[in-house]
Amino acid sequence: MKKIFDEIHGYITLNDIETKLVDTPIFQRLRRVKQTSLAYIVYPGAMHTRFSHSIGALHLANRLGLRLYNEGIINQEEIQYLRLAALLNDLGQFPFSHSIEPLFLSKNISNKYLRDLIITKSQEINEIFEEYSISSKKILDIYHGQSFLSAIIDSDVDVDRMDYLIRDSKHTGVQLGNLDLDRLIDTINYGENKTIIILDKGLTSLENFYISRLHMYQSVYYHKTILGYEIQLRNIFSQLSEFCCPGIFDESFLKDSVTTNYFAYWDDEWLFSKLYESLFDPSVPDSIKVKIKNFLDRNGPKVVYEEISFQNIESRIEENVLKLTRYGIPETAIYPFEEAIKIIDKSKIKIKTKNKEKDLKEYSSTLLNVIPSVIYIRRIYVEGMYSKKARDLLS
């Protein structure tokens, strides 16, 4: 047994199997992967890691599991599998995850794929599973929606989101108001197809959860400066990879890295080391070196056009990019961005009263009905040297 003091939840107890899993190099790697990618560029306190988040998610999964156990819904073994699923959920996260993950997604390689690969192929993980008679299949069933416990780990209101909202808020300093996790955990249940069922007495806590999510998406996860640096790092790595690490996007390369345990050292520091090495590598083009220096010196791309809406209005991104290139701004210096970000799926929320369960649309007296389902963010970034010209063209 081991106790870890967490700055959010206080002392968290790990049992023997969890302690052994946490002590493996492949889990310790998460100490060197930041939870909020490059958010520290804007919020200097955002240096927290996937490691602390994973421990926090285990803690919240345990609290929900104990409540379900006391209600006679699950047994002790199922609590253990729930704890393990929460603990190991982030094992496959990429270095500076939100920054470079899209490059791998274009090759059909996601962090969830890598997580599953580690759980099935890592020798050290499977030796621990075998020692404690743990079935990796049961953990994967939870991840893949084939268990009634799945929604606790992956749904609109899961323990992953519960932990990272409050943790990211603390470390960025972005205030969330009254996000009451105690009340939420005591009053939430899950139905088929990851439906959220909230007792009417806990409705305010669910409202605050979704309001907090919207606020964090606007203030942190899609902050214009943070996102600009993530796009810049992604662009650099996509060009740099052929010089520093050919084959990095190949599935076979990643499988080998797991079986040889090289994956345990594929972290934020690894990626930064490639940037530093490239500055002194004569084979790397000067154009890439300039971008690396700009990134390291905090001379990132600037927003010259922005649309933020709760409705899917017609986009002007394409015509504005064409205008910029027509007037002499190089296409390689322009970074268009468009994304529809889901905030709430109202079709999957039910409110439980004494008599029955109601669909959200039948329950008029709740803020959930006015929270936007989707936020549409469209931006054009350009390299700093072209920002004034681009703004003048688009004004």
C-alpha positions as CSV (number, residue, x, y, z in Angstrom):
1,M,0.0,0.0,0.0
2,K,1.1,3.5,-0.7
3,K,-0.3,7.0,0.1
4,I,0.2,9.9,-2.3
5,F,-0.7,13.4,-1.3
6,D,-2.6,15.1,-4.1
7,E,-3.0,18.9,-4.2
8,I,-6.7,18.5,-5.3
9,H,-8.0,15.5,-3.4
10,G,-5.6,15.1,-0.4
11,Y,-4.2,11.7,0.4
12,I,-5.0,9.0,-2.1
13,T,-4.3,5.4,-1.3
14,L,-2.9,2.9,-3.8
15,N,-3.1,-0.8,-3.2
16,D,-0.2,-3.2,-4.1
17,I,-1.0,-3.8,-7.7
18,E,-1.6,-0.1,-8.4
19,T,1.6,0.8,-6.6
20,K,3.5,-1.7,-8.9
21,L,1.9,-0.3,-12.0
22,V,2.6,3.3,-11.0
23,D,6.3,2.4,-10.4
24,T,6.8,1.0,-13.9
25,P,8.9,3.2,-16.3
26,I,6.0,3.4,-18.8
27,F,3.7,4.9,-16.1
28,Q,6.4,7.2,-14.7
29,R,6.7,8.6,-18.2
30,L,3.4,10.5,-17.4
31,R,5.3,12.7,-14.9
32,R,7.0,14.1,-18.0
33,V,3.9,14.7,-20.1
34,K,2.1,18.0,-19.2
35,Q,-1.6,17.7,-18.7
36,T,-2.5,20.9,-20.6
37,S,0.2,20.8,-23.3
38,L,1.5,24.3,-23.9
39,A,-0.9,26.2,-21.6
40,Y,2.0,27.2,-19.4
41,I,3.0,29.6,-22.1
42,V,0.1,31.8,-21.1
43,Y,-0.6,30.4,-17.6
44,P,2.8,29.8,-15.9
45,G,1.4,27.6,-13.2
46,A,0.0,25.1,-15.7
47,M,3.0,22.7,-15.2
48,H,0.9,19.8,-13.8
49,T,1.2,16.4,-15.5
50,R,-0.7,13.4,-16.7
51,F,0.7,11.5,-13.8
52,S,-1.2,13.6,-11.1
53,H,-4.3,13.6,-13.2
54,S,-4.3,9.8,-13.6
55,I,-4.0,9.4,-9.8
56,G,-6.8,11.9,-9.3
57,A,-9.0,10.0,-11.8
58,L,-8.5,6.8,-9.9
59,H,-9.5,8.5,-6.7
60,L,-12.8,9.8,-8.2
61,A,-13.5,6.4,-9.8
62,N,-13.1,4.8,-6.4
63,R,-15.5,7.3,-4.8
64,L,-18.1,6.6,-7.5
65,G,-17.4,2.9,-7.2
66,L,-17.8,2.8,-3.4
67,R,-21.2,4.6,-3.8
68,L,-22.4,2.0,-6.3
69,Y,-21.0,-0.8,-4.0
70,N,-22.9,0.6,-1.0
71,E,-26.1,0.6,-3.2
72,G,-25.5,-3.0,-4.1
73,I,-24.9,-2.4,-7.8
74,I,-21.3,-3.5,-8.1
75,N,-18.9,-5.8,-6.2
76,Q,-15.3,-5.3,-4.9
77,E,-13.7,-6.9,-7.9
78,E,-15.6,-4.4,-10.2
79,I,-14.3,-1.5,-8.1
80,Q,-10.8,-2.7,-8.7
81,Y,-11.2,-2.9,-12.4
82,L,-12.8,0.5,-12.4
83,R,-9.8,1.9,-10.5
84,L,-7.4,0.3,-12.9
85,A,-9.2,1.6,-15.9
86,A,-9.1,5.2,-14.6
87,L,-5.5,4.9,-13.6
88,L,-4.2,3.6,-16.9
89,N,-6.5,5.6,-19.2
90,D,-3.8,8.1,-20.1
91,L,-0.9,5.7,-20.7
92,G,-0.9,6.4,-24.5
93,Q,-0.9,10.1,-24.4
94,F,1.5,11.8,-26.9
95,P,4.3,14.2,-25.9
96,F,2.5,17.6,-25.7
97,S,-0.6,15.6,-26.5
98,H,-2.9,18.2,-28.0
99,S,-0.1,19.7,-30.1
100,I,1.2,16.7,-32.1
101,E,-1.6,14.2,-31.7
102,P,-3.5,15.4,-34.9
103,L,-0.4,14.3,-37.0
104,F,-0.8,10.8,-35.7
105,L,-4.6,10.8,-36.0
106,S,-4.2,11.4,-39.7
107,K,-2.4,8.0,-39.7
108,N,-5.3,6.4,-37.7
109,I,-3.1,6.3,-34.6
110,S,-4.8,7.7,-31.5
111,N,-3.8,7.9,-27.8
112,K,-6.4,5.4,-27.1
113,Y,-4.9,3.0,-29.6
114,L,-1.5,3.4,-28.0
115,R,-3.1,2.9,-24.5
116,D,-4.6,-0.4,-25.7
117,L,-1.3,-1.4,-27.3
118,I,0.6,-0.8,-24.0
119,I,-2.0,-2.8,-22.0
120,T,-1.8,-5.7,-24.3
121,K,1.9,-5.7,-25.4
122,S,3.9,-4.2,-22.5
123,Q,5.7,-7.1,-20.8
124,E,6.1,-5.3,-17.5
125,I,2.4,-4.3,-17.4
126,N,1.3,-7.9,-18.2
127,E,3.6,-9.5,-15.7
128,I,2.0,-7.4,-13.0
129,F,-1.5,-8.3,-14.3
130,E,-0.6,-12.0,-14.2
131,E,0.8,-11.7,-10.7
132,Y,-2.5,-10.3,-9.4
133,S,-4.8,-12.4,-11.7
134,I,-6.0,-9.2,-13.5
135,S,-7.6,-9.7,-16.9
136,S,-6.5,-7.0,-19.4
137,K,-9.6,-7.9,-21.5
138,K,-11.9,-6.7,-18.7
139,I,-10.0,-3.4,-18.6
140,L,-10.3,-3.0,-22.4
141,D,-14.0,-3.9,-22.2
142,I,-14.5,-0.9,-20.0
143,Y,-12.6,1.3,-22.4
144,H,-14.5,0.0,-25.4
145,G,-18.0,0.5,-24.1
146,Q,-18.6,-3.2,-23.5
147,S,-19.1,-2.9,-19.7
148,F,-21.7,-1.2,-17.7
149,L,-18.8,0.6,-16.0
150,S,-17.7,2.2,-19.3
151,A,-19.6,5.5,-18.9
152,I,-17.8,6.2,-15.6
153,I,-14.5,6.3,-17.5
154,D,-15.7,7.7,-20.9
155,S,-18.8,9.7,-21.2
156,D,-20.0,13.3,-21.2
157,V,-19.6,13.4,-17.4
158,D,-16.9,10.9,-16.5
159,V,-14.2,10.9,-13.8
160,D,-11.6,12.0,-16.3
161,R,-13.4,15.2,-17.0
162,M,-14.3,15.7,-13.4
163,D,-10.7,15.6,-12.4
164,Y,-9.1,17.6,-15.2
165,L,-11.6,20.5,-15.0
166,I,-10.9,21.2,-11.3
167,R,-7.2,20.4,-11.6
168,D,-6.6,22.5,-14.7
169,S,-8.6,25.4,-13.1
170,K,-6.3,25.3,-10.0
171,H,-3.1,25.3,-12.0
172,T,-4.1,27.9,-14.5
173,G,-5.8,30.2,-12.0
174,V,-9.0,30.3,-14.1
175,Q,-11.8,30.4,-11.6
176,L,-14.8,28.0,-12.1
177,G,-17.2,29.2,-9.5
178,N,-19.0,26.5,-7.6
179,L,-18.0,23.2,-9.2
180,D,-19.3,20.8,-6.6
181,L,-17.8,17.3,-7.3
182,D,-19.1,15.9,-4.0
183,R,-22.7,16.6,-4.9
184,L,-22.2,15.5,-8.5
185,I,-20.7,12.1,-7.5
186,D,-23.5,11.5,-5.0
187,T,-26.3,12.2,-7.4
188,I,-25.1,11.0,-10.9
189,N,-25.9,7.6,-12.5
190,Y,-25.4,6.2,-16.0
191,G,-27.8,4.5,-18.3
192,E,-27.5,2.7,-21.7
193,N,-25.4,4.3,-24.4
194,K,-23.6,6.5,-21.8
195,T,-26.7,8.4,-20.9
196,I,-26.3,10.7,-17.9
197,I,-29.0,10.3,-15.3
198,I,-29.0,13.0,-12.6
199,L,-31.2,13.1,-9.5
200,D,-33.1,16.4,-9.5
201,K,-31.5,17.4,-6.2
202,G,-28.1,17.3,-7.9
203,L,-29.1,19.3,-11.0
204,T,-27.3,22.4,-9.9
205,S,-24.0,20.5,-9.7
206,L,-24.5,19.2,-13.2
207,E,-25.3,22.7,-14.5
208,N,-22.1,24.0,-12.9
209,F,-20.1,21.1,-14.4
210,Y,-21.2,22.0,-18.0
211,I,-20.8,25.8,-17.4
212,S,-17.2,25.1,-16.1
213,R,-16.5,23.0,-19.2
214,L,-17.6,25.8,-21.5
215,H,-15.6,28.4,-19.6
216,M,-12.4,26.2,-19.6
217,Y,-12.7,25.6,-23.4
218,Q,-12.9,29.3,-24.0
219,S,-10.3,30.4,-21.5
220,V,-7.7,27.6,-21.6
221,Y,-8.1,24.7,-24.1
222,Y,-8.8,26.9,-27.1
223,H,-7.2,30.1,-25.8
224,K,-6.0,31.9,-29.0
225,T,-2.3,32.2,-27.9
226,I,-2.1,28.6,-26.5
227,L,-3.7,27.2,-29.6
228,G,-1.4,29.2,-31.8
229,Y,1.7,27.7,-30.2
230,E,0.2,24.2,-30.4
231,I,-0.3,24.7,-34.1
232,Q,3.2,26.1,-34.5
233,L,4.7,23.1,-32.7
234,R,2.7,20.7,-34.8
235,N,3.8,22.3,-38.0
236,I,7.5,22.2,-36.9
237,F,7.3,18.6,-35.9
238,S,5.6,17.5,-39.1
239,Q,8.5,19.0,-41.1
240,L,11.2,18.0,-38.6
241,S,10.3,14.4,-38.3
242,E,11.9,13.3,-41.5
243,F,15.2,14.6,-40.2
244,C,15.1,13.7,-36.5
245,C,13.0,10.6,-36.4
246,P,12.0,9.0,-39.7
247,G,9.4,6.3,-39.3
248,I,7.8,7.9,-36.2
249,F,4.4,7.9,-37.8
250,D,4.6,4.2,-38.7
251,E,2.4,1.8,-36.7
252,S,5.2,-0.8,-36.6
253,F,7.6,1.8,-35.1
254,L,5.3,2.5,-32.3
255,K,4.6,-1.2,-31.6
256,D,8.3,-1.8,-31.4
257,S,8.7,1.1,-29.0
258,V,6.2,-0.5,-26.7
259,T,7.7,-4.0,-26.8
260,T,11.2,-2.7,-26.3
261,N,10.1,-0.2,-23.6
262,Y,11.5,2.8,-25.6
263,F,8.0,4.2,-25.3
264,A,8.7,4.9,-21.6
265,Y,11.0,7.7,-22.6
266,W,8.8,9.3,-25.3
267,D,7.8,12.4,-23.4
268,D,7.7,16.2,-23.6
269,E,11.5,16.3,-22.9
270,W,12.1,14.0,-25.8
271,L,10.3,16.3,-28.1
272,F,12.1,19.4,-26.9
273,S,15.5,17.6,-27.2
274,K,14.7,17.1,-30.9
275,L,14.1,20.8,-31.3
276,Y,17.4,21.7,-29.6
277,E,19.4,19.1,-31.5
278,S,18.0,20.3,-34.8
279,L,19.3,23.8,-34.3
280,F,22.8,22.4,-34.6
281,D,22.1,19.8,-37.3
282,P,23.4,21.0,-40.7
283,S,21.0,18.7,-42.5
284,V,17.9,20.6,-41.1
285,P,16.8,23.4,-43.4
286,D,17.2,27.0,-42.1
287,S,13.5,27.6,-42.6
288,I,12.7,25.0,-40.0
289,K,15.4,26.3,-37.6
290,V,13.8,29.8,-37.8
291,K,10.5,28.3,-36.8
292,I,12.1,26.4,-33.9
293,K,13.8,29.6,-32.6
294,N,10.6,31.5,-32.9
295,F,8.8,28.8,-30.9
296,L,11.4,28.6,-28.2
297,D,11.7,32.4,-28.0
298,R,7.9,32.8,-27.6
299,N,7.6,34.5,-30.9
300,G,4.5,32.5,-32.0
301,P,2.0,33.0,-34.8
302,K,-0.6,35.8,-34.4
303,V,-4.4,35.6,-34.9
304,V,-5.4,37.9,-37.7
305,Y,-9.0,36.6,-38.2
306,E,-11.4,35.0,-35.7
307,E,-15.0,33.8,-35.7
308,I,-16.5,32.3,-32.5
309,S,-20.1,31.3,-32.7
310,F,-22.6,29.0,-31.1
311,Q,-24.3,28.5,-34.5
312,N,-22.7,26.9,-37.6
313,I,-22.5,30.0,-39.7
314,E,-20.9,30.1,-43.1
315,S,-17.1,30.1,-42.8
316,R,-15.0,32.8,-44.5
317,I,-11.7,31.0,-43.7
318,E,-11.0,29.8,-47.2
319,E,-11.7,33.1,-49.0
320,N,-9.6,35.0,-46.4
321,V,-6.7,32.6,-46.8
322,L,-6.9,33.0,-50.6
323,K,-6.8,36.8,-50.1
324,L,-3.7,36.6,-47.9
325,T,-1.8,34.5,-50.4
326,R,-3.0,36.6,-53.3
327,Y,-1.3,39.6,-51.7
328,G,2.0,38.0,-51.1
329,I,1.8,36.2,-47.7
330,P,3.4,32.7,-48.2
331,E,1.0,29.8,-47.7
332,T,3.6,28.2,-45.4
333,A,3.3,31.2,-43.0
334,I,-0.5,30.8,-42.8
335,Y,-2.2,28.4,-40.3
336,P,-6.0,28.2,-40.7
337,F,-8.0,26.5,-37.9
338,E,-11.6,25.4,-37.8
339,E,-13.2,23.2,-35.2
340,A,-16.7,22.4,-33.8
341,I,-16.3,21.7,-30.1
342,K,-19.0,19.7,-28.4
343,I,-19.9,21.1,-25.0
344,I,-23.0,19.1,-24.1
345,D,-25.1,16.3,-25.6
346,K,-28.6,17.2,-24.4
347,S,-30.1,14.1,-25.9
348,K,-28.2,12.0,-23.4
349,I,-29.2,13.7,-20.2
350,K,-32.1,12.5,-18.1
351,I,-33.4,14.0,-14.8
352,K,-34.7,11.6,-12.2
353,T,-37.5,12.7,-9.9
354,K,-39.3,10.7,-7.3
355,N,-41.8,9.4,-9.8
356,K,-39.9,9.0,-13.1
357,E,-37.0,9.9,-15.4
358,K,-37.6,12.8,-17.7
359,D,-35.7,13.8,-20.8
360,L,-34.0,17.1,-20.5
361,K,-36.3,18.7,-23.0
362,E,-39.2,17.9,-20.7
363,Y,-37.6,19.8,-17.8
364,S,-37.8,23.5,-18.5
365,S,-36.4,24.9,-15.2
366,T,-32.7,24.2,-15.7
367,L,-29.8,26.1,-17.1
368,L,-28.8,23.0,-19.1
369,N,-31.3,23.9,-21.7
370,V,-29.6,27.3,-22.5
371,I,-26.0,26.1,-22.5
372,P,-24.8,25.9,-26.1
373,S,-24.4,22.3,-27.4
374,V,-21.4,23.3,-29.7
375,I,-19.0,26.2,-29.9
376,Y,-17.6,26.9,-33.4
377,I,-14.1,28.4,-33.5
378,R,-12.5,29.5,-36.7
379,R,-9.2,31.4,-36.8
380,I,-6.4,32.3,-39.1
381,Y,-2.9,32.5,-37.7
382,V,0.1,33.9,-39.5
383,E,3.8,34.0,-38.7
384,G,4.5,37.2,-36.6
385,M,6.5,39.0,-39.4
386,Y,3.3,39.0,-41.6
387,S,0.8,39.8,-38.9
388,K,0.4,43.5,-39.5
389,K,0.1,43.1,-43.2
390,A,-2.5,40.3,-42.8
391,R,-4.6,42.3,-40.3
392,D,-4.6,45.3,-42.7
393,L,-5.7,43.0,-45.6
394,L,-8.5,41.4,-43.6
395,S,-9.7,44.5,-41.7
